[in-house]
Structures are given as C-alpha cells and as structure tokens.
C-alpha cells in the first residue's frame, strides 16, 4: 500500500473563542489516581501475579496515593480474587479508596459489588463508549441507544450501592473514547448519568474524561475539557478527572493542560505503562510540579525503589532516558554542559534556591548522587574532568592544566571507545602528573632570603642523592637556576599554581607547574605537607620528564 498520508483526516479543533486555560498556572497538585493494577496490568504481555500486584499496591500506598484502581473484577477472576484479598486481609488503609472498573452492564456491575463487599471506601468506575466511530461501527446504535446504556448502568450502580450502606461509595462515570465524541453529546450523556446519581444531593461523583486514544494536540484536549466544565450540569458538585494515553507522545502535556482547563483529578500509571504507547506517567507529571515548587502530595524521593518495584512487577525495563527516573537523565557527557554544571554546583549551599544549569531539579531529592551527574567519555571536556577530580579526590586543577589533562582523558576514552570512570581518570592523572621517580624525590630544602632575592639549596634522590643550589627572586626561580647549572639546560617557568587541600586528605597542599626546557613543554603536579615542598617537587618532576626523554650527556650526580 505504501506510506500514504491521504488516508487520514485531520482532527477538527474545538470552535472556541473564549478559552481561558492558556492564562492559567497550575498552583497545586490534582487528586491522583494510580491505575497501574488495572490499565497498566491489562497491557502487559504477562499479567502480574497476586504477589506482584500486592507489592505494587503497597508501593503506591507508600508513595502517598489515596485513590488506586485495583482491577476489573467482573472481567477477571484474578482481579476479583485480588480485590477480595485486599478487603478480607484489611490491607487497604482507612484513608485510601480502592477503585474498580466495570462496563455499564447490569450483570458485570453486580459482580463488581460482590468483589467490593465489606470495603470501607470504594469507587465504582462504570463506563461505556460514546464516540462516533464506536456508535456507528462497533455497537450499531444511535445517540439515544448509547445514552440509555449509560443511564441504565448508573441506575444499577446506585441501586446496588444502596444495598451495602456500610461502604463509603463514590461513583465514577467515563464516556470512553471521549476525545472522539461530539462535545454536546458527551455533555448530554454525562448530565443524564448525573440526573440519576444526583451529586447535588450529596453523592460523591467523579466524571472521568479519557483520551482513550490520543487523537489531537494537547491544546485541543484542553479546549474539550474547558468546554465540558463550562457546559455540564452539577459542575460545582462533581470532580472532573482526566485519563490520557500517549499515542501521540503527549499524555503528560495533555493532562497538565487539562488541569489548567479545569480538571480536578488525573489518572495514570508509574512510568507510563499502559495500552499501546502507554498511559499518562504519574512520576513525570508529579515531578514536573515539584520542579516548579509545588508539593505533588506524593513522596517520590526513593526513585531507585520505585523503578525496581515497577520493573519487577511489569517485567519492563526503565528507559535510561525516562524523565526523572532513568539512569542517565541527570548525567552530562558534553564538555560544555559539564563545565556549566561544575561552575553552578561549586558555590551551591544547602538551602539555596536551586538554579543549576542543565539540572532542572536536585538529583539528591530523588536519592541520586552527584557522582552520577558528570560522567566522562570522548565528548567530555575540561570542566567535566576537573569536576570528577574535585568531587571524588579533592584535587583542583588550574585552567591550563584542565585543558591539557582533558586531552589525555579524551585520548583514553577514544582508545577504549566508551566511558572513562572516576578511578581511571585519577590513575591517568597520577601517572601523567603526580608520579615521582625515586631518583627525583625531594628530600630537603633550605631557603635564605636577602635583599637581593632567595638562595635555595635542595637535596633529592634515593641512595646517591643530588645536592644543588641556586639564586633567584623566589624559591622556584632559585631552584630552577640550580637545575639549569647542573644539567646544562635552559628552563623557563610558564605557569605554576598552589592549592591548599581540604581536611581529610593525607597531604595539605598541591602544586601544578608547566615549564619549557630547551624549548620543550613539560607539566607536573605534586602533593606535599606544605605548598613550598609541593611546588619544588612539581618542578623536579617536570624537569625529570625532560631529562628522561633527552638523557643529556652532561647530567651529573654527586653523593649527598
């Protein structure tokens, strides 16, 4: 047949000139309802076992969900048994309402109430499809026929609830395939159902508007929600709920815009598992609110536990780029990103407002470590490499050494063809800059300052030690002069930097130096108990690199 776009008809937008939702800002979390155990479960290749369902239910309670859809007990014996298990074993907290789904068919509704016998708080969620295509091509009924199915279902729901007065009942109706239903007809059916339930007389009612299939852009869904909120009866007495699917990849955006348009409640699943491309992801939407300074009324701080449980129960792996939950979502490999993160994190103090480049939230809020933020590969730059050494080893590098050492790490990454871990970066730094040849190890130094400058005497080496002295304006220049004289070289110091190290390290200071010896550049670093020792050792190590390469004939040693 080929790839032919002409077979499809564009979704017709809502003719609306009075839309208010674009100017709204979400200021508080909606009521959440987790449907993992029903909508999520029915989408699995291998449905969950009772043990898996129990584990996931317990997690949802722990996270703070107060409304949890636990199954379709009239359509599935395992769902019926699980519902009975929760009730009979008193596993539902008093502040949690369990929700069950049923089609608007009397025998299925009756079976649903059997499953809920003895429940403290329960939501009976009844639905029938109202869309044009379902009416015409699936059921072969006109508007009146479909409306009558909904009304009859509502009557049965109410009548059976009256027979179990010990339960606090909430009624929920969904015009399934709402997005494909004419708005005036959707309102007509909703009003007919509510005329039976009479929410104005105290019955708790939820009207759920599902994007059973996502058919248009999120703004159009928001128009539909605002239109319904403006036109249905009993609006002040009912909760408007939305249940978005991800066929166009916009389920979260559609739910957020729906809340802006007047929705009070959102149904979804952890990590977005569900039919076809999935349901609205509760984790993403809740964390989006959190990132805006809004309490999501859910505790998602243990993200590792959440992903572990969801993966174990659904047998679906979490994508490494999944918003907030994926392994790599807070990780920067890009050099410019790493540099910006490092510069923002360095002055950050606990209690400051979070304004960190490339990190919309603090990873620690989700139980993640800063060690996971900057990781190094061939795309990384000086900032990332410097950050890893600072973070893990308290080693600070001057900018010139960051640039130089990042090339060493990049070469290692390109050679290995993957990520370079923290241990490898540290080993590369030690091998390249901190390694001290025994024959060049500083033993003692003596400095004498006069009005003319500094006279320096040092001793270095092992076994047969070398002693030399020189004069200069400072200790480095004086020792450099002594080295020039002894080894017949021309030495120029291009840059050197000294750092005091933080508490808890074996050394108190680090020095980095870059020199030109006979026109060849050499760099080295050293750790020591004081900055002078560190600087002089770094100088010796840099010269040693040149001497080892050049092996000059005039190099001499003398006994200490």
N, C-alpha and C positions, 0 to 999 in steps of 0.2 A: 504493500500500500504506500509505503514511503512516509516521509515526515511532512505532513500537510496541516498547517495551522488553520486552514479554512474550514475544517470540520467543527471548530469550536466557536461558540457565541460568547461575546463579552458579557460579563455580569453587569446588569443595569444598576447604576447607583441610585441611592435614595434621593428623591426630589425634595430637598430640604434647604431652606434659606435662613432658618432661624437657629442653626446649630450653635450650641453654647459650649460643648465639650472641649473645643480647641483652646479655650481660655482657662480651663480648669487645671488645677495642680493636685495630684494625689497627696494628701496630708496625713492619712492614717491607713493602716492595713485593712483590707477587706476581711470578711469572715472566710476562712479557708475550709475547704472540704477535700480530703485526700481520697481519691478513687482508685488507688493502686490495686486494692484487693478485688476490685470488680472490673473496671475498664482496663486497667493495666494487666490483670491476670488473664482476661479473655483474649488478650493479644499475644500471649506467649506461645511459642511452639510447644513447650512443655509446661502446662499449668502448674501452679505452686501446690506443694503438698500441704497438709494441715500444719505441719511443723514450720514450714516456710511462711505460711500465712500468719501463724501466731507470732513468729519472730518479727515480721514486718509490721504487724499490728502494734506490737509492743514498742517498736521504734517510733511509729507515728505518734503514739501516746506520749512517749518520752520527749519528742520534739515539740509537743505542745498543741497538736491538732485536737480540736474539740468536736469536729464532725468527721466521721470516717465511714465511707461506703465500703461495706464488707463483702458484698456479693449480690448474686441474683438467685436467691434460694429456691424460687419456684421453677427455675430452669435447670438447676444443677443440684444433684444430691450432695456432692462435696460442699457446695456453698451452703446448703441447708444445714448440714451437719456442723459446719464451722460456726454458723450463726448460733446454733443450739449450744455448742461448746462454750462460746464466749458468755452466753447468758447463764447457763447452768453452773459453770465454774466461777461465776462472778468475776470475770476478767475485764469488765468494762468499768472504768472509773465513773463515779457519780456525775462528774462534770463533762462527760463525753457522750455524744449522741451517735449511735450507730445508724447507718443509712443502708437501706436495701432497695434494689431496683426491681420493678416488675412492669410488664406490659399492661395496658389497660384492658385486661381480660378478666372477667369475674373469677374463673377457676384459679388463675395464677395469683390474683390478689388474695384469694382465700388461703392459698398455700403459703403466701408470704406472711400472713398474720399468724399462721401456725408456727412458722420459724421464729417469730418475734415474741411468742408467748412468754410473759414474765420479764420482758425488758423494762428497764427503768425509763430510759429516754430513747426514742426511736423516730427516724424519719422514713416514711413510706414514700418512695420515689416512683411515681407512676408516669408512663409516657405512651404516646402514640405518634406516629409520623404524620406530619401535616403538609409536607412540601408538595408542590405542583407535580413533580415527576413521580413521587411516591403515590399520590392520589390517583394519577392517571394510569401509570404503568405497573404499579405493584398491587394496589388494592382495588382499582377499578371503581372507586367511589367518588361522589361529588363532595362539595364542601359540607353540606348538611350531614352526609353519612359519616365523614371523618369527625365532625364536631360531636356527633352523637356517641361515637366510641369514647371520646374523651369524657363526656358528661356522665355516661354510664359508669365508666371507671371511677370517676370522682364520687359517685353515689355509693358504690361498693366500698371504696376506701373509707368513707365516712361511717357507713353502717357497721362495718367490722371493727372500727376503732371504738365505736360506742359500746361494743360488747366486751372490750378489755379496758375498763376505766382506770386500772392500776398503772397503766403506762402513760407517760407524758408524750403524746403524739404530735409530730409535725408532719404536715402533708406537703409533698413537693410534686409539681407537675412540670413536665418537659414536652413542649411541642417539638418532637425530634425533627431533625433537618430544618431547624428554624431558619437558617440562612437562605434556604431555598423556598421559603414560604412567603406569600404575599403578606405584607405587614398588617394590612387591615384585617386579613383573615386570621393571622396569628393572634391579634388582639381580641378578635371575636371569640376564638376558642378559649383563650385564657380567661376572658370575662365569664364565659359560660361555666367553666370549671369553678371559678371563684364564687359564682352565684350559688353553687352547691355547697361549697365549703364555708363561705361567709367569714372571711378573715376579719371583717369589721366587727364581728361579734365575739372575737377573742381566739378563734382558731389560728394557730401559727401556720403560715403558708409560705412556701418558697416557690417562686416561679423561675424555673431554670431555662435559659435560652441558649441552647447548644449550637455551636458551629460544628455540627456532626461531621460535615465535610467543609473545610475552609475553602470558600469559593471566591473571595474577593480580598481586596486590600484591607488592612485593619481599620482605616478611617471609615470605610463603608460599614463595617461591623459596628463601629461606634455610633454611626448615624442610626443604624437599626435599633440599637439598644436605647438611645436617647428618644427615638420615636415611640418605642413601646412604653418607656417610662412616662412619656407625656400623654399617652392615649389609653392606657388600660385603667379599668376601674379599681378601686381599693388600693391605689398605689401607696398611700401612707401606711397601710396595714400589712403589706407584704414585703418580703425580701426578693429582690431581683438578683438572680445568680447567672453566671455565665460558665460555659464549659466549652473551651476552644480546642480544636485539633490543629495539627501542624502541617497540613497538606501543602501549604504554600510557604512553610517555614516561618510563619509569623504568629504562632499561637500566643507567645508571651506578649508581643506588642498588641495583639488584638484584645487580650484580657486587660492589659493596662489601659488602653484607650476606652474599653468598655467601662472600667471603673470611673474614669474621667467623665463618661457619659451618664453615670448614674447607677451602675451596678453596685450591689452591696456585698456580693459573695462571689468567690471564684473556686471552681472545681479544677483539679489537676492531679498530677502524679509526680512523685520524686523522680527527678532526672528525665521526665517526659515520656516514660514508657507508655505505649498505648497503640490503638489500632493504626495501621498503615504507617505514617511517619510519626505518629505519637500524639500524646496529649500535651496540654499546657504544662510546662515544667514549673512545679511549685518552688523548687530550690532557686531557680533563676529569678522568678518574679519576686520572691521574698527577699532575696539578696539585692535585687535592684532597688527595692525600697530601703533596705538597710544602708546601701551606699549613698542614699540621699538624706541620711539622718533620721529615717522613720523606723520606729520599732516594728518589726514584722510580726511580732507576737508569736514567733517561733524561735527555738534555740537551735541554730544550725552551726554552732561553734565546733562540734565534733564531726567535721566533714569526712574524715577518714572512716569513721564508724558508719556514717550514712552510706557512703559508696560501697563499703564492704558488705553491709546488710543487703542493699539493693542488688548488688551483683550476685550475692549468694542465693537470693530468693528468685530473681528473674533469670539468672544464668546469662545475663547480658553484660558485657564489659563496658565500663565508662570510657567514653572517648577522651583521650588526653587533652583535647581542646574544649571539653564541655565547660560552659561558663561556670566559674567559681569552684567546680568540683574536680575538673580534670587535672591530671598530674602536671601539665605544662602551662596552665593558664596564668600563673604568676611568674613564669620563667622568661628571662630575657637572654637571648643568644646574641642579638645585634649589638655591635660595639657602641653605637650612639645611644641606644636605649640603656645599656648597662652604665654608661658614663653618667647619664642623667639621673638614673636611679641612685647611683652611688652619691652624687652630689646632693640629692634631696634627703637621703637617709642619714648622711653623716651628721647634720645638725639636729635631726629629729629627736625630740624627747617625749617620753610617755606623758600623755595628757595634752600634747599639742594637737591642733586640728590637722587632720590627715590631708596633706597636699603633696603627694609624691608622684613624680612623673611616671607614667606608664603603669601605675598600680592604682586602680580605682578604689580598692579597699586594702586594709592592712591584712596581709596573709595570715598573720598570727591570730586574727579574730576567728579564723576557721581552723585553727590548730595547725597551720602550716608554719614552717620555719623559714627565716630569711636565707638560710643555706640553699633553699630551693629556688630562690628568686633569680640569682645570677649564675648561669652555667655557661661553660666555655666550649666553643667549637671554632671552626675555621672562620666563622662570620663575626667572631667577637673581637673587641678592640682593647685598647689600653685601659679604659675605665673598668671593664669587667674583670680583667686580670688583676688590676690593682685592688678592686673590691674584694675579690676572693682572698687575696693575701692579707688584707686588712681584717676581714671578717674572721677568718679561720686561724691566722697566725700572728695577728697584731703587727704585721710588717707594713710599714708605709714606704712608698717609693716617691721620689721626686718625679716631676712630669717627664724629664728627659729619659729617666730610666724606665718609666711606664711605657714610653714609645718603643724603646729598644727591646725591653723584655717581651712585650706583646708580640713582637715578630718571632721571638723564639718559641712562644706558646703556639702561635699560628702555624708555624712550620711543623710542630709536633702534631697539631690537630689535622693538618693536611696530610701528613705522612700516615697517621693512624686512620684517617678517614672518618672520624667521629668526635664524640665529646671527650674533653680532657678534664679529668676530675681534679678535685682540690689537692689531693695527695700528689698527683703527678705535677701540678703546677708548682707546688712547694719544692718538690725534688728538682725540677728544672731550674728553679731559682737558686737553690743551694749549689747545684752542680755548676751553674754558669757564673755565679757571683760570690757565694759565701764560702765555697770550698777553699781551704788554705793548705798549700803544700807544706809539709813539715819543715823543709829547709827555709821556708819563708815565714814562719810563725813568729810574731813579735814576742820578745821575752821581756825586755825592759826598755824604758826610755827616760831621758833626763833632759829637761828644758831649762835654759837660763835666759832670762830676758834682760836686755840692756837698752840704753837709749838708742842704740844702732839697730836693734832687732832681736832675733832669737837665735841662740846657739842650741842645736839639738844633737843629742847622742842617743843612738839606739843599738840594741842587740837583738838579733833574730837568728832563727835556725834551730837545728837539732844536732846533737853531737858536736861537730865542729861549727861553732857559731860565728856569725859575722858581726863585726862591730864597725860602725861608721858614724861620722858626724858631719854637720854642715851648718851653714848660717843662712838666714833669710829673714824676711819681715814677719813671718809666722812659723808655727811648727811644721806645717805642710811644706812650705817653701824651703825651710832649712833641711828637712829630711830629703826632699827632692834633690836639693843641691848635693847632698852626700851621696845619693844614689847615682846621680849623673857622673860624679867624680869617680866613683868606684867601678861603675860598669861601662863607662865611656859612651854614654847615651845622652840624647837631648830630650828633655822631659818638660812638658807643659801641662799644667792642670787646667782643664776646660771647665769642670764643674765639680763641686762636692757639696753634700748636704748631710747634716747630722740630725738625728731624731732621738728623743728620749722615749723609751718604750714604756708601755703601761704596766701596772703592777701585775704580778703573776707570771712574768717571763723570767727566764734564767739570766738574761742579760739586761742591762739597764739602758743601753744605747745602741744605735745602729748608725753607720755612716755609709754613704754611697759616693763613689768618686769616678770621674771619667777623665782620662789623661790622653795625651798624644806623646808617643815615644818614637822618636825618629820618624815622625810623620804617620805612624800607625795608631789608630784609636784602640783603647782598652778600658774596660769598665770592671769594677769590682765593688763588693759590699762587705761589711764586716760587722759582727756583733761583739760587744765587749761590755765591761763593767762601767766604763766611762766613755765619753764622747771622743776624747783625745786618743785613747787606745784604739777605739773603733776606726777612727779616721786614718791613723797611721797604719793599721793592719790592712785597711782597704787599699791604701796607697801601695803597700808592699805586694799585695795580691795582684794588683793591676800591673805593676812592673814585672812580677813573676810571669804573668801571661805572655808578656813581650819577650822576656829572656828565654822562656821555654820554647818559643817559636823561633826566635833569632839565634839563640845559643851563641852569643858573641864570644870570640876568641879571647878578648881582653877581660872577661869576667874572672874575678879573683875572689878567693875566700881566705879568711885568716882565722886562727884559733882565738876563741874568746879569752 
